[in-house]
Amino acid sequence: MEFEKLQNIVAEVLNVEPEEVTMASTFVDDLGADSLDVFQIIMGIEEEFDIEIPSEVAEKIATVGDAVEQIKNALN
């Protein structure tokens, strides 16, 4: 559930197909995101899931899987 929503957020921000976004995808190396893109993705996550990701945690998110873990942690 979280992954599918995240896939759509990432695809929209980075202008890629949702199928290109996998749990192992890195935002920068695999998906071509820059720091502003990553910030927009984090903002999208916070809005979509109604959570807050502290900036020190957000800085450590490198892969889609990392982001899914943070979403799950924030929702529990």
All heavy atoms as TSV, in Angstrom:
chain	resi	resn	atom	element	x	y	z
A	1	MET	N	N	0.836	-1.204	0.000
A	1	MET	CA	C	0.000	0.000	0.000
A	1	MET	C	C	0.874	1.258	0.000
A	1	MET	O	O	0.737	2.104	-0.867
A	1	MET	CB	C	-0.921	-0.045	1.218
A	1	MET	CG	C	-1.805	1.153	1.340
A	1	MET	SD	S	-3.120	1.107	0.134
A	1	MET	CE	C	-4.263	2.214	0.866
A	2	GLU	N	N	1.774	1.347	0.984
A	2	GLU	CA	C	2.651	2.518	1.056
A	2	GLU	C	C	3.502	2.616	-0.209
A	2	GLU	O	O	3.704	3.692	-0.750
A	2	GLU	CB	C	3.579	2.453	2.289
A	2	GLU	CG	C	2.890	2.636	3.603
A	2	GLU	CD	C	2.465	1.322	4.251
A	2	GLU	OE1	O	2.676	0.243	3.647
A	2	GLU	OE2	O	1.899	1.380	5.352
A	3	PHE	N	N	3.985	1.444	-0.665
A	3	PHE	CA	C	4.872	1.440	-1.823
A	3	PHE	C	C	4.173	1.987	-3.068
A	3	PHE	O	O	4.740	2.794	-3.799
A	3	PHE	CB	C	5.427	0.032	-2.089
A	3	PHE	CG	C	6.245	-0.053	-3.336
A	3	PHE	CD1	C	7.444	0.648	-3.437
A	3	PHE	CD2	C	5.834	-0.824	-4.410
A	3	PHE	CE1	C	8.214	0.593	-4.596
A	3	PHE	CE2	C	6.595	-0.882	-5.569
A	3	PHE	CZ	C	7.795	-0.183	-5.662
A	4	GLU	N	N	2.923	1.566	-3.308
A	4	GLU	CA	C	2.206	2.025	-4.497
A	4	GLU	C	C	1.986	3.539	-4.463
A	4	GLU	O	O	2.151	4.218	-5.474
A	4	GLU	CB	C	0.857	1.303	-4.645
A	4	GLU	CG	C	0.975	-0.135	-5.067
A	4	GLU	CD	C	1.269	-1.091	-3.906
A	4	GLU	OE1	O	1.196	-0.674	-2.728
A	4	GLU	OE2	O	1.593	-2.257	-4.188
A	5	LYS	N	N	1.613	4.055	-3.293
A	5	LYS	CA	C	1.416	5.503	-3.174
A	5	LYS	C	C	2.732	6.232	-3.400
A	5	LYS	O	O	2.777	7.258	-4.083
A	5	LYS	CB	C	0.853	5.860	-1.791
A	5	LYS	CG	C	-0.594	5.487	-1.598
A	5	LYS	CD	C	-1.063	5.930	-0.227
A	5	LYS	CE	C	-2.529	5.637	-0.013
A	5	LYS	NZ	N	-2.988	6.075	1.312
A	6	LEU	N	N	3.805	5.691	-2.816
A	6	LEU	CA	C	5.124	6.295	-2.975
A	6	LEU	C	C	5.574	6.251	-4.433
A	6	LEU	O	O	6.129	7.221	-4.943
A	6	LEU	CB	C	6.140	5.591	-2.074
A	6	LEU	CG	C	7.568	6.115	-2.150
A	6	LEU	CD1	C	7.627	7.601	-1.791
A	6	LEU	CD2	C	8.464	5.317	-1.221
A	7	GLN	N	N	5.311	5.125	-5.094
A	7	GLN	CA	C	5.643	4.998	-6.518
A	7	GLN	C	C	5.028	6.140	-7.316
A	7	GLN	O	O	5.695	6.747	-8.153
A	7	GLN	CB	C	5.056	3.684	-7.062
A	7	GLN	CG	C	6.047	2.642	-7.426
A	7	GLN	CD	C	5.364	1.425	-8.028
A	7	GLN	OE1	O	4.190	1.128	-7.769
A	7	GLN	NE2	N	6.104	0.710	-8.827
A	8	ASN	N	N	3.767	6.422	-7.046
A	8	ASN	CA	C	3.069	7.478	-7.781
A	8	ASN	C	C	3.636	8.857	-7.470
A	8	ASN	O	O	3.769	9.686	-8.369
A	8	ASN	CB	C	1.565	7.425	-7.493
A	8	ASN	CG	C	0.919	6.194	-8.095
A	8	ASN	OD1	O	1.340	5.710	-9.142
A	8	ASN	ND2	N	-0.082	5.675	-7.430
A	9	ILE	N	N	3.977	9.107	-6.221
A	9	ILE	CA	C	4.583	10.392	-5.837
A	9	ILE	C	C	5.903	10.574	-6.572
A	9	ILE	O	O	6.157	11.612	-7.189
A	9	ILE	CB	C	4.795	10.473	-4.314
A	9	ILE	CG1	C	3.456	10.499	-3.580
A	9	ILE	CG2	C	5.645	11.698	-3.953
A	9	ILE	CD1	C	3.561	10.269	-2.074
A	10	VAL	N	N	6.753	9.546	-6.521
A	10	VAL	CA	C	8.076	9.613	-7.160
A	10	VAL	C	C	7.935	9.785	-8.668
A	10	VAL	O	O	8.615	10.612	-9.279
A	10	VAL	CB	C	8.917	8.365	-6.819
A	10	VAL	CG1	C	10.217	8.345	-7.605
A	10	VAL	CG2	C	9.192	8.300	-5.325
A	11	ALA	N	N	7.042	9.014	-9.267
A	11	ALA	CA	C	6.842	9.086	-10.715
A	11	ALA	C	C	6.398	10.484	-11.137
A	11	ALA	O	O	6.875	11.020	-12.144
A	11	ALA	CB	C	5.809	8.044	-11.155
A	12	GLU	N	N	5.516	11.079	-10.342
A	12	GLU	CA	C	5.020	12.416	-10.663
A	12	GLU	C	C	6.126	13.469	-10.540
A	12	GLU	O	O	6.309	14.293	-11.434
A	12	GLU	CB	C	3.849	12.766	-9.748
A	12	GLU	CG	C	3.147	14.038	-10.144
A	12	GLU	CD	C	1.939	14.303	-9.264
A	12	GLU	OE1	O	1.139	13.375	-9.032
A	12	GLU	OE2	O	1.801	15.458	-8.811
A	13	VAL	N	N	6.881	13.431	-9.449
A	13	VAL	CA	C	7.932	14.427	-9.217
A	13	VAL	C	C	9.054	14.292	-10.244
A	13	VAL	O	O	9.547	15.289	-10.772
A	13	VAL	CB	C	8.505	14.317	-7.781
A	13	VAL	CG1	C	9.738	15.199	-7.610
A	13	VAL	CG2	C	7.445	14.699	-6.755
A	14	LEU	N	N	9.441	13.045	-10.537
A	14	LEU	CA	C	10.605	12.820	-11.404
A	14	LEU	C	C	10.235	12.600	-12.870
A	14	LEU	O	O	11.114	12.414	-13.710
A	14	LEU	CB	C	11.416	11.628	-10.894
A	14	LEU	CG	C	11.978	11.787	-9.487
A	14	LEU	CD1	C	12.748	10.538	-9.082
A	14	LEU	CD2	C	12.864	13.025	-9.386
A	15	ASN	N	N	8.933	12.596	-13.159
A	15	ASN	CA	C	8.464	12.418	-14.527
A	15	ASN	C	C	8.963	11.106	-15.130
A	15	ASN	O	O	9.510	11.074	-16.232
A	15	ASN	CB	C	8.865	13.623	-15.394
A	15	ASN	CG	C	7.967	13.777	-16.601
A	15	ASN	OD1	O	6.842	13.287	-16.615
A	15	ASN	ND2	N	8.467	14.444	-17.618
A	16	VAL	N	N	8.799	10.023	-14.365
A	16	VAL	CA	C	9.145	8.684	-14.831
A	16	VAL	C	C	7.903	7.805	-14.716
A	16	VAL	O	O	6.926	8.181	-14.062
A	16	VAL	CB	C	10.311	8.055	-14.016
A	16	VAL	CG1	C	11.584	8.871	-14.178
A	16	VAL	CG2	C	9.953	7.909	-12.548
A	17	GLU	N	N	7.950	6.641	-15.333
A	17	GLU	CA	C	6.835	5.698	-15.223
A	17	GLU	C	C	6.873	5.048	-13.833
A	17	GLU	O	O	7.950	4.710	-13.338
A	17	GLU	CB	C	6.956	4.610	-16.293
A	17	GLU	CG	C	6.758	5.122	-17.714
A	17	GLU	CD	C	5.387	5.732	-17.917
A	17	GLU	OE1	O	4.378	5.160	-17.443
A	17	GLU	OE2	O	5.320	6.813	-18.552
A	18	PRO	N	N	5.704	4.856	-13.207
A	18	PRO	CA	C	5.687	4.216	-11.883
A	18	PRO	C	C	6.405	2.866	-11.858
A	18	PRO	O	O	7.026	2.511	-10.868
A	18	PRO	CB	C	4.192	4.054	-11.575
A	18	PRO	CG	C	3.531	5.129	-12.369
A	18	PRO	CD	C	4.367	5.289	-13.625
A	19	GLU	N	N	6.349	2.124	-12.975
A	19	GLU	CA	C	6.996	0.816	-13.042
A	19	GLU	C	C	8.520	0.913	-12.906
A	19	GLU	O	O	9.177	-0.071	-12.556
A	19	GLU	CB	C	6.666	0.098	-14.353
A	19	GLU	CG	C	5.188	-0.173	-14.581
A	19	GLU	CD	C	4.413	1.074	-15.032
A	19	GLU	OE1	O	4.884	1.815	-15.906
A	19	GLU	OE2	O	3.325	1.301	-14.475
A	20	GLU	N	N	9.086	2.082	-13.215
A	20	GLU	CA	C	10.537	2.267	-13.100
A	20	GLU	C	C	10.969	2.405	-11.644
A	20	GLU	O	O	12.160	2.293	-11.335
A	20	GLU	CB	C	10.985	3.521	-13.864
A	20	GLU	CG	C	10.858	3.425	-15.364
A	20	GLU	CD	C	11.292	4.709	-16.046
A	20	GLU	OE1	O	12.381	5.225	-15.727
A	20	GLU	OE2	O	10.524	5.202	-16.892
A	21	VAL	N	N	10.023	2.675	-10.767
A	21	VAL	CA	C	10.322	2.904	-9.351
A	21	VAL	C	C	10.182	1.582	-8.603
A	21	VAL	O	O	9.089	1.043	-8.485
A	21	VAL	CB	C	9.359	3.953	-8.755
A	21	VAL	CG1	C	9.677	4.204	-7.291
A	21	VAL	CG2	C	9.402	5.244	-9.562
A	22	THR	N	N	11.320	1.052	-8.122
A	22	THR	CA	C	11.309	-0.204	-7.366
A	22	THR	C	C	11.803	0.065	-5.950
A	22	THR	O	O	12.362	1.128	-5.676
A	22	THR	CB	C	12.225	-1.257	-8.022
A	22	THR	OG1	O	13.582	-0.826	-7.890
A	22	THR	CG2	C	11.878	-1.464	-9.497
A	23	MET	N	N	11.641	-0.916	-5.080
A	23	MET	CA	C	12.098	-0.769	-3.695
A	23	MET	C	C	13.604	-0.520	-3.640
A	23	MET	O	O	14.091	0.159	-2.750
A	23	MET	CB	C	11.757	-2.017	-2.878
A	23	MET	CG	C	10.285	-2.161	-2.562
A	23	MET	SD	S	9.703	-0.957	-1.358
A	23	MET	CE	C	10.287	-1.698	0.160
A	24	ALA	N	N	14.343	-1.073	-4.598
A	24	ALA	CA	C	15.806	-0.950	-4.587
A	24	ALA	C	C	16.298	0.309	-5.304
A	24	ALA	O	O	17.483	0.630	-5.235
A	24	ALA	CB	C	16.427	-2.185	-5.243
A	25	SER	N	N	15.407	1.038	-5.967
A	25	SER	CA	C	15.819	2.235	-6.712
A	25	SER	C	C	16.389	3.286	-5.774
A	25	SER	O	O	15.795	3.589	-4.731
A	25	SER	CB	C	14.621	2.872	-7.434
A	25	SER	OG	O	14.068	2.013	-8.386
A	26	THR	N	N	17.540	3.846	-6.159
A	26	THR	CA	C	18.063	4.991	-5.419
A	26	THR	C	C	17.526	6.233	-6.102
A	26	THR	O	O	17.428	6.285	-7.328
A	26	THR	CB	C	19.603	5.025	-5.401
A	26	THR	OG1	O	20.071	5.103	-6.741
A	26	THR	CG2	C	20.178	3.800	-4.709
A	27	PHE	N	N	17.173	7.225	-5.306
A	27	PHE	CA	C	16.590	8.434	-5.876
A	27	PHE	C	C	17.559	9.147	-6.809
A	27	PHE	O	O	17.183	9.568	-7.897
A	27	PHE	CB	C	16.117	9.383	-4.768
A	27	PHE	CG	C	14.921	8.863	-4.019
A	27	PHE	CD1	C	15.030	8.468	-2.700
A	27	PHE	CD2	C	13.687	8.750	-4.638
A	27	PHE	CE1	C	13.932	7.971	-2.001
A	27	PHE	CE2	C	12.583	8.259	-3.958
A	27	PHE	CZ	C	12.715	7.869	-2.638
A	28	VAL	N	N	18.814	9.265	-6.398
A	28	VAL	CA	C	19.786	10.039	-7.169
A	28	VAL	C	C	20.364	9.228	-8.317
A	28	VAL	O	O	20.273	9.629	-9.483
A	28	VAL	CB	C	20.909	10.575	-6.251
A	28	VAL	CG1	C	21.969	11.311	-7.061
A	28	VAL	CG2	C	20.319	11.492	-5.179
A	29	ASP	N	N	20.950	8.062	-8.025
A	29	ASP	CA	C	21.659	7.301	-9.053
A	29	ASP	C	C	20.723	6.627	-10.058
A	29	ASP	O	O	20.960	6.684	-11.260
A	29	ASP	CB	C	22.570	6.250	-8.409
A	29	ASP	CG	C	23.692	6.883	-7.600
A	29	ASP	OD1	O	24.073	8.031	-7.903
A	29	ASP	OD2	O	24.174	6.232	-6.663
A	30	ASP	N	N	19.676	5.975	-9.564
A	30	ASP	CA	C	18.795	5.228	-10.464
A	30	ASP	C	C	17.715	6.086	-11.113
A	30	ASP	O	O	17.359	5.878	-12.267
A	30	ASP	CB	C	18.119	4.066	-9.725
A	30	ASP	CG	C	19.111	3.025	-9.236
A	30	ASP	OD1	O	20.192	2.902	-9.852
A	30	ASP	OD2	O	18.814	2.346	-8.242
A	31	LEU	N	N	17.187	7.040	-10.354
A	31	LEU	CA	C	16.038	7.806	-10.846
A	31	LEU	C	C	16.402	9.229	-11.272
A	31	LEU	O	O	15.559	9.957	-11.777
A	31	LEU	CB	C	14.934	7.831	-9.782
A	31	LEU	CG	C	14.411	6.436	-9.389
A	31	LEU	CD1	C	13.491	6.531	-8.180
A	31	LEU	CD2	C	13.693	5.780	-10.565
A	32	GLY	N	N	17.650	9.635	-11.053
A	32	GLY	CA	C	18.119	10.937	-11.529
A	32	GLY	C	C	17.604	12.133	-10.751
A	32	GLY	O	O	17.556	13.246	-11.275
A	33	ALA	N	N	17.242	11.923	-9.494
A	33	ALA	CA	C	16.727	13.027	-8.681
A	33	ALA	C	C	17.868	13.917	-8.199
A	33	ALA	O	O	18.974	13.440	-7.955
A	33	ALA	CB	C	15.972	12.472	-7.475
A	34	ASP	N	N	17.576	15.209	-8.073
A	34	ASP	CA	C	18.534	16.101	-7.413
A	34	ASP	C	C	17.973	16.412	-6.020
A	34	ASP	O	O	16.917	15.904	-5.639
A	34	ASP	CB	C	18.807	17.364	-8.240
A	34	ASP	CG	C	17.559	18.211	-8.476
A	34	ASP	OD1	O	16.581	18.105	-7.701
A	34	ASP	OD2	O	17.554	19.000	-9.443
A	35	SER	N	N	18.688	17.235	-5.274
A	35	SER	CA	C	18.262	17.477	-3.881
A	35	SER	C	C	16.882	18.118	-3.804
A	35	SER	O	O	16.102	17.825	-2.898
A	35	SER	CB	C	19.296	18.320	-3.143
A	35	SER	OG	O	19.520	19.524	-3.819
A	36	LEU	N	N	16.548	18.975	-4.757
A	36	LEU	CA	C	15.223	19.595	-4.763
A	36	LEU	C	C	14.142	18.557	-5.039
A	36	LEU	O	O	13.079	18.560	-4.405
A	36	LEU	CB	C	15.150	20.721	-5.811
A	36	LEU	CG	C	13.808	21.446	-5.893
A	36	LEU	CD1	C	13.453	22.087	-4.554
A	36	LEU	CD2	C	13.827	22.496	-6.984
A	37	ASP	N	N	14.422	17.635	-5.974
A	37	ASP	CA	C	13.464	16.559	-6.264
A	37	ASP	C	C	13.211	15.719	-5.017
A	37	ASP	O	O	12.062	15.395	-4.702
A	37	ASP	CB	C	13.994	15.638	-7.375
A	37	ASP	CG	C	14.092	16.319	-8.728
A	37	ASP	OD1	O	13.278	17.216	-9.007
A	37	ASP	OD2	O	14.996	15.943	-9.507
A	38	VAL	N	N	14.287	15.365	-4.320
A	38	VAL	CA	C	14.142	14.548	-3.110
A	38	VAL	C	C	13.309	15.305	-2.077
A	38	VAL	O	O	12.418	14.725	-1.438
A	38	VAL	CB	C	15.518	14.136	-2.541
A	38	VAL	CG1	C	15.358	13.409	-1.211
A	38	VAL	CG2	C	16.273	13.260	-3.538
A	39	PHE	N	N	13.567	16.598	-1.931
A	39	PHE	CA	C	12.777	17.423	-1.009
A	39	PHE	C	C	11.297	17.393	-1.397
A	39	PHE	O	O	10.420	17.226	-0.540
A	39	PHE	CB	C	13.307	18.862	-1.020
A	39	PHE	CG	C	12.525	19.797	-0.143
A	39	PHE	CD1	C	12.652	19.745	1.242
A	39	PHE	CD2	C	11.649	20.718	-0.695
A	39	PHE	CE1	C	11.921	20.604	2.051
A	39	PHE	CE2	C	10.908	21.572	0.109
A	39	PHE	CZ	C	11.049	21.515	1.491
A	40	GLN	N	N	11.005	17.516	-2.695
A	40	GLN	CA	C	9.610	17.483	-3.151
A	40	GLN	C	C	8.971	16.123	-2.881
A	40	GLN	O	O	7.793	16.056	-2.523
A	40	GLN	CB	C	9.530	17.801	-4.647
A	40	GLN	CG	C	9.776	19.261	-4.968
A	40	GLN	CD	C	9.654	19.530	-6.456
A	40	GLN	OE1	O	10.380	18.958	-7.258
A	40	GLN	NE2	N	8.733	20.395	-6.809
A	41	ILE	N	N	9.752	15.064	-3.050
A	41	ILE	CA	C	9.232	13.724	-2.775
A	41	ILE	C	C	8.906	13.589	-1.286
A	41	ILE	O	O	7.840	13.092	-0.919
A	41	ILE	CB	C	10.239	12.644	-3.229
A	41	ILE	CG1	C	10.310	12.622	-4.767
A	41	ILE	CG2	C	9.849	11.265	-2.694
A	41	ILE	CD1	C	11.500	11.859	-5.330
A	42	ILE	N	N	9.812	14.053	-0.421
A	42	ILE	CA	C	9.576	13.999	1.029
A	42	ILE	C	C	8.316	14.792	1.380
A	42	ILE	O	O	7.465	14.330	2.151
A	42	ILE	CB	C	10.788	14.540	1.824
A	42	ILE	CG1	C	12.051	13.738	1.540
A	42	ILE	CG2	C	10.481	14.602	3.328
A	42	ILE	CD1	C	12.073	12.327	2.054
A	43	MET	N	N	8.177	15.981	0.792
A	43	MET	CA	C	6.979	16.798	1.041
A	43	MET	C	C	5.726	16.056	0.584
A	43	MET	O	O	4.689	16.074	1.266
A	43	MET	CB	C	7.076	18.148	0.316
A	43	MET	CG	C	8.197	19.040	0.808
A	43	MET	SD	S	8.008	19.544	2.519
A	43	MET	CE	C	6.633	20.650	2.368
A	44	GLY	N	N	5.812	15.402	-0.568
A	44	GLY	CA	C	4.678	14.625	-1.078
A	44	GLY	C	C	4.317	13.482	-0.155
A	44	GLY	O	O	3.137	13.200	0.075
A	45	ILE	N	N	5.340	12.818	0.380
A	45	ILE	CA	C	5.113	11.723	1.329
A	45	ILE	C	C	4.404	12.257	2.574
A	45	ILE	O	O	3.417	11.679	3.034
A	45	ILE	CB	C	6.451	11.057	1.727
A	45	ILE	CG1	C	7.040	10.286	0.539
A	45	ILE	CG2	C	6.264	10.141	2.938
A	45	ILE	CD1	C	8.483	9.831	0.757
A	46	GLU	N	N	4.919	13.366	3.108
A	46	GLU	CA	C	4.328	13.925	4.331
A	46	GLU	C	C	2.867	14.308	4.105
A	46	GLU	O	O	2.016	14.060	4.966
A	46	GLU	CB	C	5.137	15.138	4.792
A	46	GLU	CG	C	6.508	14.760	5.310
A	46	GLU	CD	C	7.348	15.941	5.771
A	46	GLU	OE1	O	7.143	17.069	5.258
A	46	GLU	OE2	O	8.203	15.741	6.627
A	47	GLU	N	N	2.580	14.864	2.943
A	47	GLU	CA	C	1.206	15.270	2.637
A	47	GLU	C	C	0.302	14.057	2.420
A	47	GLU	O	O	-0.798	13.977	2.974
A	47	GLU	CB	C	1.227	16.146	1.381
A	47	GLU	CG	C	-0.066	16.867	1.121
A	47	GLU	CD	C	0.077	17.833	-0.048
A	47	GLU	OE1	O	0.971	18.700	-0.015
A	47	GLU	OE2	O	-0.708	17.688	-1.001
A	48	GLU	N	N	0.768	13.103	1.622
A	48	GLU	CA	C	-0.036	11.920	1.277
A	48	GLU	C	C	-0.369	11.076	2.505
A	48	GLU	O	O	-1.484	10.587	2.652
A	48	GLU	CB	C	0.716	11.070	0.250
A	48	GLU	CG	C	0.025	9.776	-0.128
A	48	GLU	CD	C	-1.240	9.955	-0.953
A	48	GLU	OE1	O	-1.296	10.905	-1.778
A	48	GLU	OE2	O	-2.176	9.159	-0.768
A	49	PHE	N	N	0.615	10.891	3.390
A	49	PHE	CA	C	0.429	10.007	4.534
A	49	PHE	C	C	0.119	10.752	5.826
A	49	PHE	O	O	-0.053	10.125	6.868
A	49	PHE	CB	C	1.677	9.131	4.719
A	49	PHE	CG	C	1.893	8.164	3.584
A	49	PHE	CD1	C	2.761	8.475	2.541
A	49	PHE	CD2	C	1.223	6.951	3.541
A	49	PHE	CE1	C	2.962	7.598	1.488
A	49	PHE	CE2	C	1.411	6.065	2.493
A	49	PHE	CZ	C	2.280	6.385	1.465
A	50	ASP	N	N	0.080	12.080	5.764
A	50	ASP	CA	C	-0.195	12.910	6.938
A	50	ASP	C	C	0.774	12.580	8.078
A	50	ASP	O	O	0.369	12.290	9.203
A	50	ASP	CB	C	-1.653	12.770	7.387
A	50	ASP	CG	C	-2.044	13.881	8.356
A	50	ASP	OD1	O	-1.482	14.982	8.248
A	50	ASP	OD2	O	-2.897	13.630	9.237
A	51	ILE	N	N	2.065	12.578	7.722
A	51	ILE	CA	C	3.119	12.317	8.698
A	51	ILE	C	C	4.161	13.420	8.590
A	51	ILE	O	O	4.117	14.234	7.666
A	51	ILE	CB	C	3.799	10.943	8.458
A	51	ILE	CG1	C	4.438	10.887	7.061
A	51	ILE	CG2	C	2.822	9.807	8.689
A	51	ILE	CD1	C	5.242	9.636	6.774
A	52	GLU	N	N	5.091	13.427	9.541
A	52	GLU	CA	C	6.207	14.368	9.466
A	52	GLU	C	C	7.501	13.571	9.543
A	52	GLU	O	O	7.662	12.734	10.432
A	52	GLU	CB	C	6.131	15.380	10.605
A	52	GLU	CG	C	7.127	16.505	10.430
A	52	GLU	CD	C	6.893	17.625	11.423
A	52	GLU	OE1	O	5.717	17.979	11.662
A	52	GLU	OE2	O	7.881	18.133	11.950
A	53	ILE	N	N	8.391	13.819	8.594
A	53	ILE	CA	C	9.691	13.155	8.581
A	53	ILE	C	C	10.729	14.201	8.978
A	53	ILE	O	O	10.926	15.174	8.244
A	53	ILE	CB	C	10.001	12.567	7.192
A	53	ILE	CG1	C	8.944	11.513	6.817
A	53	ILE	CG2	C	11.409	11.957	7.175
A	53	ILE	CD1	C	9.069	10.965	5.416
A	54	PRO	N	N	11.377	14.016	10.130
A	54	PRO	CA	C	12.390	14.997	10.566
A	54	PRO	C	C	13.512	15.120	9.532
A	54	PRO	O	O	13.864	14.136	8.874
A	54	PRO	CB	C	12.920	14.405	11.871
A	54	PRO	CG	C	11.915	13.389	12.295
A	54	PRO	CD	C	11.231	12.915	11.061
A	55	SER	N	N	14.075	16.306	9.385
A	55	SER	CA	C	15.083	16.525	8.352
A	55	SER	C	C	16.309	15.638	8.531
A	55	SER	O	O	16.881	15.175	7.543
A	55	SER	CB	C	15.481	17.997	8.262
A	55	SER	OG	O	15.810	18.495	9.530
A	56	GLU	N	N	16.693	15.345	9.781
A	56	GLU	CA	C	17.858	14.476	9.964
A	56	GLU	C	C	17.582	13.053	9.486
A	56	GLU	O	O	18.483	12.347	9.043
A	56	GLU	CB	C	18.363	14.476	11.410
A	56	GLU	CG	C	17.404	13.939	12.447
A	56	GLU	CD	C	16.454	14.995	13.014
A	56	GLU	OE1	O	16.478	16.157	12.546
A	56	GLU	OE2	O	15.676	14.660	13.925
A	57	VAL	N	N	16.320	12.628	9.538
A	57	VAL	CA	C	15.928	11.321	9.011
A	57	VAL	C	C	15.827	11.398	7.493
A	57	VAL	O	O	16.306	10.515	6.780
A	57	VAL	CB	C	14.581	10.863	9.630
A	57	VAL	CG1	C	14.078	9.594	8.967
A	57	VAL	CG2	C	14.724	10.669	11.124
A	58	ALA	N	N	15.224	12.458	6.994
A	58	ALA	CA	C	15.043	12.627	5.548
A	58	ALA	C	C	16.377	12.618	4.818
A	58	ALA	O	O	16.479	12.074	3.713
A	58	ALA	CB	C	14.285	13.921	5.266
A	59	GLU	N	N	17.407	13.185	5.438
A	59	GLU	CA	C	18.732	13.235	4.808
A	59	GLU	C	C	19.323	11.854	4.595
A	59	GLU	O	O	20.171	11.665	3.730
A	59	GLU	CB	C	19.696	14.065	5.668
A	59	GLU	CG	C	19.381	15.541	5.667
A	59	GLU	CD	C	20.164	16.311	6.726
A	59	GLU	OE1	O	21.088	15.735	7.337
A	59	GLU	OE2	O	19.827	17.493	6.936
A	60	LYS	N	N	18.870	10.874	5.371
A	60	LYS	CA	C	19.405	9.516	5.269
A	60	LYS	C	C	18.629	8.644	4.287
A	60	LYS	O	O	19.007	7.503	4.054
A	60	LYS	CB	C	19.410	8.867	6.650
A	60	LYS	CG	C	20.352	9.573	7.618
A	60	LYS	CD	C	20.323	8.922	8.981
A	60	LYS	CE	C	21.261	9.674	9.918
A	60	LYS	NZ	N	20.829	9.658	11.291
A	61	ILE	N	N	17.540	9.155	3.737
A	61	ILE	CA	C	16.737	8.377	2.798
A	61	ILE	C	C	17.421	8.411	1.431
A	61	ILE	O	O	17.506	9.454	0.793
A	61	ILE	CB	C	15.298	8.927	2.704
A	61	ILE	CG1	C	14.593	8.764	4.044
A	61	ILE	CG2	C	14.521	8.224	1.584
A	61	ILE	CD1	C	13.206	9.388	4.106
A	62	ALA	N	N	17.916	7.250	1.005
A	62	ALA	CA	C	18.622	7.174	-0.278
A	62	ALA	C	C	17.859	6.338	-1.295
A	62	ALA	O	O	17.931	6.596	-2.493
A	62	ALA	CB	C	20.018	6.579	-0.073
A	63	THR	N	N	17.113	5.345	-0.810
A	63	THR	CA	C	16.389	4.466	-1.728
A	63	THR	C	C	14.886	4.552	-1.474
A	63	THR	O	O	14.440	5.039	-0.432
A	63	THR	CB	C	16.821	2.988	-1.551
A	63	THR	OG1	O	16.366	2.538	-0.267
A	63	THR	CG2	C	18.324	2.810	-1.687
A	64	VAL	N	N	14.133	4.037	-2.421
A	64	VAL	CA	C	12.680	3.972	-2.262
A	64	VAL	C	C	12.343	3.107	-1.049
A	64	VAL	O	O	11.457	3.438	-0.261
A	64	VAL	CB	C	12.027	3.433	-3.556
A	64	VAL	CG1	C	10.536	3.206	-3.368
A	64	VAL	CG2	C	12.287	4.400	-4.715
A	65	GLY	N	N	13.097	2.029	-0.853
A	65	GLY	CA	C	12.893	1.166	0.311
A	65	GLY	C	C	13.088	1.908	1.622
A	65	GLY	O	O	12.342	1.705	2.581
A	66	ASP	N	N	14.110	2.784	1.669
A	66	ASP	CA	C	14.334	3.606	2.868
A	66	ASP	C	C	13.101	4.460	3.151
A	66	ASP	O	O	12.682	4.604	4.302
A	66	ASP	CB	C	15.524	4.558	2.681
A	66	ASP	CG	C	16.867	3.853	2.582
A	66	ASP	OD1	O	16.961	2.675	2.977
A	66	ASP	OD2	O	17.820	4.505	2.115
A	67	ALA	N	N	12.558	5.044	2.107
A	67	ALA	CA	C	11.386	5.912	2.265
A	67	ALA	C	C	10.186	5.113	2.773
A	67	ALA	O	O	9.460	5.576	3.657
A	67	ALA	CB	C	11.056	6.608	0.949
A	68	VAL	N	N	9.981	3.910	2.232
A	68	VAL	CA	C	8.874	3.068	2.676
A	68	VAL	C	C	9.037	2.735	4.159
A	68	VAL	O	O	8.071	2.779	4.930
A	68	VAL	CB	C	8.766	1.779	1.826
A	68	VAL	CG1	C	7.777	0.801	2.434
A	68	VAL	CG2	C	8.354	2.125	0.394
A	69	GLU	N	N	10.277	2.428	4.582
A	69	GLU	CA	C	10.540	2.137	5.999
A	69	GLU	C	C	10.172	3.330	6.880
A	69	GLU	O	O	9.564	3.164	7.938
A	69	GLU	CB	C	12.021	1.785	6.211
A	69	GLU	CG	C	12.354	0.349	5.962
A	69	GLU	CD	C	11.510	-0.626	6.784
A	69	GLU	OE1	O	11.478	-0.497	8.024
A	69	GLU	OE2	O	10.857	-1.485	6.173
A	70	GLN	N	N	10.545	4.523	6.457
A	70	GLN	CA	C	10.240	5.728	7.244
A	70	GLN	C	C	8.738	5.965	7.318
A	70	GLN	O	O	8.221	6.382	8.353
A	70	GLN	CB	C	10.947	6.960	6.668
A	70	GLN	CG	C	12.443	6.935	6.875
A	70	GLN	CD	C	12.819	6.696	8.333
A	70	GLN	OE1	O	12.226	7.230	9.254
A	70	GLN	NE2	N	13.814	5.841	8.536
A	71	ILE	N	N	8.042	5.712	6.222
A	71	ILE	CA	C	6.583	5.859	6.224
A	71	ILE	C	C	5.983	4.877	7.234
A	71	ILE	O	O	5.146	5.251	8.064
A	71	ILE	CB	C	5.999	5.615	4.812
A	71	ILE	CG1	C	6.448	6.718	3.861
A	71	ILE	CG2	C	4.476	5.519	4.868
A	71	ILE	CD1	C	6.223	6.410	2.383
A	72	LYS	N	N	6.405	3.607	7.164
A	72	LYS	CA	C	5.884	2.605	8.080
A	72	LYS	C	C	6.186	2.976	9.535
A	72	LYS	O	O	5.325	2.823	10.402
A	72	LYS	CB	C	6.452	1.232	7.749
A	72	LYS	CG	C	5.858	0.641	6.480
A	72	LYS	CD	C	6.440	-0.717	6.189
A	72	LYS	CE	C	5.790	-1.307	4.940
A	72	LYS	NZ	N	6.371	-2.589	4.555
A	73	ASN	N	N	7.413	3.431	9.805
A	73	ASN	CA	C	7.784	3.823	11.172
A	73	ASN	C	C	6.906	4.966	11.669
A	73	ASN	O	O	6.479	4.974	12.823
A	73	ASN	CB	C	9.260	4.262	11.233
A	73	ASN	CG	C	10.212	3.095	11.040
A	73	ASN	OD1	O	9.819	1.936	11.166
A	73	ASN	ND2	N	11.441	3.401	10.722
A	74	ALA	N	N	6.652	5.940	10.788
A	74	ALA	CA	C	5.863	7.109	11.188
A	74	ALA	C	C	4.390	6.753	11.402
A	74	ALA	O	O	3.713	7.381	12.210
A	74	ALA	CB	C	5.999	8.202	10.139
A	75	LEU	N	N	3.906	5.751	10.695
A	75	LEU	CA	C	2.495	5.382	10.807
A	75	LEU	C	C	2.218	4.466	12.008
A	75	LEU	O	O	1.081	4.328	12.424
A	75	LEU	CB	C	2.017	4.687	9.522
A	75	LEU	CG	C	1.944	5.578	8.284
A	75	LEU	CD1	C	1.589	4.748	7.052
A	75	LEU	CD2	C	0.942	6.698	8.474
A	76	ASN	N	N	3.261	3.850	12.554
A	76	ASN	CA	C	3.066	2.915	13.671
A	76	ASN	C	C	3.164	3.587	15.014
A	76	ASN	O	O	3.673	4.590	15.227
A	76	ASN	CB	C	4.061	1.758	13.583
A	76	ASN	CG	C	3.726	0.854	12.427
A	76	ASN	OD1	O	2.588	0.782	12.007
A	76	ASN	ND2	N	4.725	0.171	11.912
